Amino acid sequence: MEQTDEAKDWKHITLLPIKEAEDGSNNYNEFKRKSMFELDAAGYWKYINGADYKPPQIPVLQPTQEMRGLDVAGNLATFKIPGNEAEVQTACDKAKIWIEGDKKALAIIVKAVPVERLYLLKDCSSAHAAWIALKNKYEPTNTLSALTIMQQIISNQCKPDDDPVAWLEVMTQLYSRLRDTDLKMMSNWEFAKHLITLMTRDENWRYCQDELRNTLRKTEIKG
């Protein structure tokens, strides 16, 4: 079989490694988003999701048969009943190409998994199964971590004795972590509303609150 460009390049594809932080959060959402683009561009996403993630079905072989009987004139003759050998061979060839591509897609995913988490994929015989195993492991953990971070954001009131600059830096860092953990948990618009609510009442910071309010009003007008 002729080697395809896909087969030549798969060893050089490196996905974003999955990492876990001490607080239990991880970068799975970032891994997922970037990996989808990377695998799709390389031609391997089709083995993970979509219409063709399952291997081609191979029909049951029906061999061509020869039978003897009487023809329309009543003479003894040999008749050939066509089988489906060609159809089965075509399906087998497609299945072989699919299996080879799926193995490469699986290998690419495995390279991104931490050594201590390889047990998650021990029963995965396909790239699709490996992707689902990682999703089941990391997405629930991310949701819990995201909820914890969001609670930290909405409860972090800037008190009169606090340094507003330091407070704002902490809030920005928390929001960045939240976005890395769960992109949909809190929008920029919602974060801005929390900043306005929790920000210091110091007159020197009034301009910042006003700017945020104006931006939010414009956003609301645009829908």
VENVEN-V610848 format. One record per residue. N is the residue number from 0. RES is the residue in three letters. PHI is phi in radians with two decimals (NA if undefined). OMEGA is omega in whole degrees, 0 to 359 (* if undefined). D_FIRST is the distance of its C-alpha to the first C-alpha in Angstrom with 1 decimal. Layout:
BEGIN
n->N res->RES phi->PHI omega->OMEGA d_first->D_FIRST
n->N res->RES phi->PHI omega->OMEGA d_first->D_FIRST
END
This chain:
BEGIN
n->0 res->MET phi->NA omega->182 d_first->0.0
n->1 res->GLU phi->-1.20 omega->181 d_first->3.8
n->2 res->GLN phi->-1.32 omega->181 d_first->6.3
n->3 res->THR phi->-1.57 omega->175 d_first->9.0
n->4 res->ASP phi->-1.04 omega->180 d_first->12.7
n->5 res->GLU phi->-1.03 omega->182 d_first->13.2
n->6 res->ALA phi->-1.17 omega->181 d_first->11.3
n->7 res->LYS phi->-1.28 omega->191 d_first->13.2
n->8 res->ASP phi->-1.73 omega->191 d_first->16.5
n->9 res->TRP phi->-1.09 omega->182 d_first->17.0
n->10 res->LYS phi->-1.19 omega->183 d_first->18.9
n->11 res->HIS phi->-1.66 omega->180 d_first->21.4
n->12 res->ILE phi->-1.51 omega->180 d_first->22.4
n->13 res->THR phi->-2.18 omega->179 d_first->25.8
n->14 res->LEU phi->-1.46 omega->175 d_first->27.8
n->15 res->LEU phi->-1.04 omega->180 d_first->31.6
n->16 res->PRO phi->-1.12 omega->176 d_first->32.6
n->17 res->ILE phi->-1.34 omega->181 d_first->34.7
n->18 res->LYS phi->-2.27 omega->178 d_first->38.3
n->19 res->GLU phi->-2.07 omega->179 d_first->41.3
n->20 res->ALA phi->-1.57 omega->182 d_first->44.9
n->21 res->GLU phi->-1.12 omega->181 d_first->47.9
n->22 res->ASP phi->-1.44 omega->178 d_first->49.4
n->23 res->GLY phi->1.67 omega->179 d_first->46.4
n->24 res->SER phi->-1.32 omega->181 d_first->44.9
n->25 res->ASN phi->-2.63 omega->182 d_first->41.3
n->26 res->ASN phi->-1.81 omega->184 d_first->39.0
n->27 res->TYR phi->-1.05 omega->182 d_first->36.7
n->28 res->ASN phi->-1.09 omega->176 d_first->37.5
n->29 res->GLU phi->-1.15 omega->177 d_first->36.7
n->30 res->PHE phi->-0.99 omega->183 d_first->33.5
n->31 res->LYS phi->-1.10 omega->183 d_first->32.6
n->32 res->ARG phi->-1.11 omega->182 d_first->33.4
n->33 res->LYS phi->-1.22 omega->182 d_first->31.6
n->34 res->SER phi->-1.17 omega->179 d_first->28.5
n->35 res->MET phi->-1.04 omega->179 d_first->28.1
n->36 res->PHE phi->-1.16 omega->183 d_first->28.1
n->37 res->GLU phi->-1.11 omega->181 d_first->25.9
n->38 res->LEU phi->-1.20 omega->179 d_first->23.2
n->39 res->ASP phi->-1.16 omega->180 d_first->23.5
n->40 res->ALA phi->-1.11 omega->181 d_first->23.2
n->41 res->ALA phi->-1.54 omega->178 d_first->20.0
n->42 res->GLY phi->1.54 omega->183 d_first->18.5
n->43 res->TYR phi->-1.90 omega->182 d_first->19.0
n->44 res->TRP phi->-1.10 omega->181 d_first->22.3
n->45 res->LYS phi->-1.06 omega->178 d_first->20.9
n->46 res->TYR phi->-1.42 omega->185 d_first->19.9
n->47 res->ILE phi->-1.82 omega->182 d_first->23.6
n->48 res->ASN phi->-2.66 omega->181 d_first->25.6
n->49 res->GLY phi->1.92 omega->186 d_first->25.7
n->50 res->ALA phi->-1.21 omega->187 d_first->24.7
n->51 res->ASP phi->-1.97 omega->182 d_first->21.2
n->52 res->TYR phi->-1.32 omega->177 d_first->21.8
n->53 res->LYS phi->-1.62 omega->181 d_first->21.7
n->54 res->PRO phi->-1.16 omega->178 d_first->18.5
n->55 res->PRO phi->-1.04 omega->179 d_first->17.9
n->56 res->GLN phi->-1.40 omega->179 d_first->20.3
n->57 res->ILE phi->-1.77 omega->182 d_first->19.2
n->58 res->PRO phi->-1.17 omega->178 d_first->22.1
n->59 res->VAL phi->-1.17 omega->182 d_first->24.0
n->60 res->LEU phi->-1.21 omega->174 d_first->23.0
n->61 res->GLN phi->-2.08 omega->185 d_first->25.7
n->62 res->PRO phi->-1.11 omega->173 d_first->25.2
n->63 res->THR phi->-1.14 omega->184 d_first->26.6
n->64 res->GLN phi->-2.16 omega->173 d_first->30.1
n->65 res->GLU phi->-1.98 omega->180 d_first->32.8
n->66 res->MET phi->-2.31 omega->178 d_first->36.4
n->67 res->ARG phi->-1.84 omega->180 d_first->39.7
n->68 res->GLY phi->-2.96 omega->181 d_first->42.5
n->69 res->LEU phi->-1.59 omega->176 d_first->45.0
n->70 res->ASP phi->-1.46 omega->184 d_first->44.2
n->71 res->VAL phi->-1.14 omega->179 d_first->46.5
n->72 res->ALA phi->-1.56 omega->180 d_first->48.8
n->73 res->GLY phi->1.54 omega->179 d_first->49.2
n->74 res->ASN phi->-1.61 omega->178 d_first->47.3
n->75 res->LEU phi->-1.24 omega->183 d_first->45.0
n->76 res->ALA phi->-2.51 omega->177 d_first->41.4
n->77 res->THR phi->-1.81 omega->181 d_first->37.8
n->78 res->PHE phi->-1.97 omega->178 d_first->35.9
n->79 res->LYS phi->-1.91 omega->176 d_first->32.1
n->80 res->ILE phi->-1.77 omega->184 d_first->31.2
n->81 res->PRO phi->-1.05 omega->175 d_first->27.7
n->82 res->GLY phi->-1.78 omega->182 d_first->25.4
n->83 res->ASN phi->-2.07 omega->182 d_first->22.5
n->84 res->GLU phi->-0.99 omega->182 d_first->19.7
n->85 res->ALA phi->-1.15 omega->179 d_first->17.6
n->86 res->GLU phi->-1.11 omega->180 d_first->18.4
n->87 res->VAL phi->-1.15 omega->180 d_first->17.6
n->88 res->GLN phi->-1.11 omega->178 d_first->14.1
n->89 res->THR phi->-1.08 omega->179 d_first->13.4
n->90 res->ALA phi->-1.14 omega->179 d_first->15.0
n->91 res->CYS phi->-1.13 omega->179 d_first->13.0
n->92 res->ASP phi->-1.11 omega->178 d_first->9.6
n->93 res->LYS phi->-1.13 omega->181 d_first->11.5
n->94 res->ALA phi->-1.13 omega->179 d_first->13.1
n->95 res->LYS phi->-1.11 omega->178 d_first->10.2
n->96 res->ILE phi->-1.11 omega->180 d_first->9.2
n->97 res->TRP phi->-1.11 omega->182 d_first->13.0
n->98 res->ILE phi->-1.09 omega->179 d_first->13.7
n->99 res->GLU phi->-1.13 omega->178 d_first->11.5
n->100 res->GLY phi->-1.17 omega->180 d_first->13.3
n->101 res->ASP phi->-1.14 omega->178 d_first->16.6
n->102 res->LYS phi->-1.09 omega->179 d_first->16.5
n->103 res->LYS phi->-1.18 omega->178 d_first->16.3
n->104 res->ALA phi->-1.07 omega->178 d_first->19.1
n->105 res->LEU phi->-1.10 omega->180 d_first->21.1
n->106 res->ALA phi->-1.11 omega->179 d_first->20.9
n->107 res->ILE phi->-1.10 omega->180 d_first->22.1
n->108 res->ILE phi->-1.15 omega->182 d_first->25.0
n->109 res->VAL phi->-1.02 omega->181 d_first->26.0
n->110 res->LYS phi->-1.08 omega->183 d_first->26.5
n->111 res->ALA phi->-1.57 omega->184 d_first->29.2
n->112 res->VAL phi->-1.63 omega->178 d_first->31.2
n->113 res->PRO phi->-1.01 omega->182 d_first->34.1
n->114 res->VAL phi->-0.95 omega->183 d_first->33.9
n->115 res->GLU phi->-1.24 omega->180 d_first->36.9
n->116 res->ARG phi->-1.95 omega->181 d_first->35.3
n->117 res->LEU phi->-1.11 omega->179 d_first->32.0
n->118 res->TYR phi->-1.09 omega->179 d_first->33.6
n->119 res->LEU phi->-1.08 omega->186 d_first->33.2
n->120 res->LEU phi->-1.87 omega->187 d_first->29.5
n->121 res->LYS phi->-1.11 omega->180 d_first->29.7
n->122 res->ASP phi->-1.78 omega->183 d_first->29.3
n->123 res->CYS phi->-1.60 omega->181 d_first->26.7
n->124 res->SER phi->-1.77 omega->180 d_first->23.3
n->125 res->SER phi->-2.50 omega->179 d_first->22.0
n->126 res->ALA phi->-1.13 omega->179 d_first->22.5
n->127 res->HIS phi->-1.08 omega->180 d_first->24.9
n->128 res->ALA phi->-1.10 omega->179 d_first->27.0
n->129 res->ALA phi->-1.14 omega->180 d_first->27.2
n->130 res->TRP phi->-1.07 omega->180 d_first->28.4
n->131 res->ILE phi->-1.16 omega->179 d_first->31.0
n->132 res->ALA phi->-1.07 omega->178 d_first->32.2
n->133 res->LEU phi->-1.18 omega->178 d_first->32.9
n->134 res->LYS phi->-1.05 omega->181 d_first->34.6
n->135 res->ASN phi->-1.13 omega->180 d_first->36.8
n->136 res->LYS phi->-1.36 omega->193 d_first->37.8
n->137 res->TYR phi->-1.65 omega->182 d_first->38.5
n->138 res->GLU phi->-1.15 omega->177 d_first->39.7
n->139 res->PRO phi->-1.06 omega->178 d_first->42.8
n->140 res->THR phi->-1.11 omega->179 d_first->43.8
n->141 res->ASN phi->-1.11 omega->180 d_first->43.5
n->142 res->THR phi->-1.11 omega->178 d_first->45.7
n->143 res->LEU phi->-1.12 omega->179 d_first->48.4
n->144 res->SER phi->-1.12 omega->180 d_first->48.3
n->145 res->ALA phi->-1.12 omega->178 d_first->48.4
n->146 res->LEU phi->-1.09 omega->179 d_first->51.5
n->147 res->THR phi->-1.13 omega->180 d_first->53.2
n->148 res->ILE phi->-1.13 omega->180 d_first->52.6
n->149 res->MET phi->-1.08 omega->178 d_first->53.8
n->150 res->GLN phi->-1.11 omega->177 d_first->56.9
n->151 res->GLN phi->-1.10 omega->180 d_first->57.5
n->152 res->ILE phi->-1.16 omega->187 d_first->57.4
n->153 res->ILE phi->-1.32 omega->178 d_first->59.7
n->154 res->SER phi->-1.83 omega->185 d_first->62.2
n->155 res->ASN phi->-1.61 omega->179 d_first->62.4
n->156 res->GLN phi->-1.31 omega->176 d_first->65.6
n->157 res->CYS phi->-1.40 omega->184 d_first->66.9
n->158 res->LYS phi->-1.42 omega->182 d_first->70.3
n->159 res->PRO phi->-0.94 omega->183 d_first->73.3
n->160 res->ASP phi->-1.54 omega->181 d_first->73.1
n->161 res->ASP phi->-1.38 omega->174 d_first->69.3
n->162 res->ASP phi->-1.46 omega->184 d_first->67.9
n->163 res->PRO phi->-1.02 omega->181 d_first->66.3
n->164 res->VAL phi->-1.15 omega->179 d_first->63.9
n->165 res->ALA phi->-1.13 omega->179 d_first->62.7
n->166 res->TRP phi->-1.08 omega->180 d_first->62.5
n->167 res->LEU phi->-1.12 omega->178 d_first->60.4
n->168 res->GLU phi->-1.13 omega->178 d_first->58.0
n->169 res->VAL phi->-1.11 omega->180 d_first->57.6
n->170 res->MET phi->-1.09 omega->180 d_first->57.0
n->171 res->THR phi->-1.13 omega->178 d_first->54.4
n->172 res->GLN phi->-1.13 omega->179 d_first->52.6
n->173 res->LEU phi->-1.09 omega->181 d_first->52.8
n->174 res->TYR phi->-1.18 omega->177 d_first->51.4
n->175 res->SER phi->-1.09 omega->177 d_first->48.5
n->176 res->ARG phi->-1.11 omega->180 d_first->47.7
n->177 res->LEU phi->-1.10 omega->180 d_first->48.1
n->178 res->ARG phi->-1.14 omega->178 d_first->45.6
n->179 res->ASP phi->-1.20 omega->183 d_first->43.1
n->180 res->THR phi->-1.43 omega->179 d_first->43.6
n->181 res->ASP phi->-2.62 omega->186 d_first->43.8
n->182 res->LEU phi->-1.13 omega->187 d_first->43.5
n->183 res->LYS phi->-1.74 omega->185 d_first->45.3
n->184 res->MET phi->-1.14 omega->181 d_first->48.2
n->185 res->MET phi->-2.61 omega->180 d_first->50.5
n->186 res->SER phi->-1.45 omega->175 d_first->50.3
n->187 res->ASN phi->-1.02 omega->180 d_first->51.8
n->188 res->TRP phi->-1.08 omega->180 d_first->54.6
n->189 res->GLU phi->-1.15 omega->179 d_first->55.4
n->190 res->PHE phi->-1.10 omega->179 d_first->55.4
n->191 res->ALA phi->-1.07 omega->178 d_first->57.8
n->192 res->LYS phi->-1.09 omega->178 d_first->60.1
n->193 res->HIS phi->-1.16 omega->178 d_first->60.3
n->194 res->LEU phi->-1.05 omega->180 d_first->61.0
n->195 res->ILE phi->-1.09 omega->183 d_first->63.9
n->196 res->THR phi->-1.19 omega->188 d_first->65.3
n->197 res->LEU phi->-1.66 omega->184 d_first->65.0
n->198 res->MET phi->-1.19 omega->178 d_first->65.9
n->199 res->THR phi->-0.99 omega->178 d_first->69.2
n->200 res->ARG phi->-1.57 omega->178 d_first->72.2
n->201 res->ASP phi->-1.02 omega->181 d_first->73.4
n->202 res->GLU phi->-1.05 omega->180 d_first->74.6
n->203 res->ASN phi->-1.14 omega->181 d_first->72.7
n->204 res->TRP phi->-1.85 omega->181 d_first->69.4
n->205 res->ARG phi->-1.04 omega->182 d_first->70.6
n->206 res->TYR phi->-1.07 omega->181 d_first->68.8
n->207 res->CYS phi->-1.18 omega->178 d_first->65.4
n->208 res->GLN phi->-1.09 omega->180 d_first->66.1
n->209 res->ASP phi->-1.11 omega->179 d_first->67.2
n->210 res->GLU phi->-1.07 omega->179 d_first->64.1
n->211 res->LEU phi->-1.13 omega->179 d_first->61.9
n->212 res->ARG phi->-1.07 omega->179 d_first->64.0
n->213 res->ASN phi->-1.11 omega->178 d_first->63.8
n->214 res->THR phi->-1.10 omega->179 d_first->60.0
n->215 res->LEU phi->-1.14 omega->179 d_first->59.9
n->216 res->ARG phi->-1.05 omega->179 d_first->62.2
n->217 res->LYS phi->-1.09 omega->179 d_first->60.1
n->218 res->THR phi->-1.12 omega->180 d_first->57.0
n->219 res->GLU phi->-1.11 omega->179 d_first->58.9
n->220 res->ILE phi->-1.09 omega->179 d_first->60.1
n->221 res->LYS phi->-1.33 omega->179 d_first->56.6
n->222 res->GLY phi->1.44 omega->* d_first->55.5
END
